[in-house]
Amino acid sequence: MVGLFLLLAIVECFPQIWNIPVYVTKENEAEILTICTIMFGLLKIEIILICAYTGLMCVYSTLPSWPMFFLIVMLLGSIAWSVFRLFKFR
């Protein structure tokens, strides 16, 4: 969990290496960087939640597994939301 968090934190500091699915111009650069920064923040929080709940499930085997599916759907939803917003600034 810590390694993945640090990897995302390091990649977040270098926007020139991001693989953004739209062409970045001077007019849309600020909006795209804002969307990507928000996406990285959401991804870090969601990954921490997934890893923390996985750890809790290992310790307490009586915990239900449905929150894990909710967390994964939330993770994929935030990625889809970010990509949708990026394509609006095409």
N, C-alpha and C positions, 0 to 999 in steps of 0.2 A: 504494500500500500504506500509506504513511504517512497519507494523507488519510483513508482508510477506518478505520484504527486510531484516529486522533484523533477522528473522528466518533463511533465507538463509545464511546470513553473519555468524551467530553462527554455523550452521551446517558445513559451509565451513572450520571452524577452527578445526574441529574434523574429520580427514579423516578415523579414525578407525571405525566410525559408518556408513560410506557410504555403501550402498548396491550396490557393483560393480558387473556387470554380468559376469566378467571373473575372473579367479584365478590370484591373485597377487603374483608374485615371486620377488626375489631380482633383477632379470634381467629386468623385465618390470615395476617395481614399479615407477620409475621416469617418464616414459612416460605416465603411467596411471594417476598418480597424476597431471601431466601437463594437460592432456585432461580433467580431471574432474574439475580442477581449471578454465580452460577456459570456460567449460560448465556452471559452477556456475556464472561466470562473465557475460556471455551472458544471462543467465536466469534472473539475477537481472536487467540488462538493459532492456530486453524485457518486463518483468513484470512492470517495471516503465513506459515504453511507453504505454502498454495496459491500465494501471490504469489512466495515465494522459489523454489519448485520451478518455477514458470512462467519465472522469470528464468533459472534454471539450464538449463531446456530450450532457451531462446533462445540461450544461450551455447554449450552443449554439445548439438548436435543429435542425438547418438547416445544420449541418455538415453531410456529407455522411457516411454511415455505412461500405462501402467497405474497408476503411483502417483497420478497426477492424479485418476483415477476413484475410487481409494480415498480420497483426501483429500476429494473432493466428497461421497461417501457418508458419510464421517465427519462432515462439516459438517451434512448433512441429518439424520443420525442423532442428533446432539447436540441439534438443534432439536426433533426429534420426541420425544426422551427428556424434554426440559425441559417441553414442552407436556403430555405424558402425566403427568408429576409434578405439574404445576399443576392438572390436572383432578382429581387425587386429593384436593386440598384445597378442593374446591368447597363 
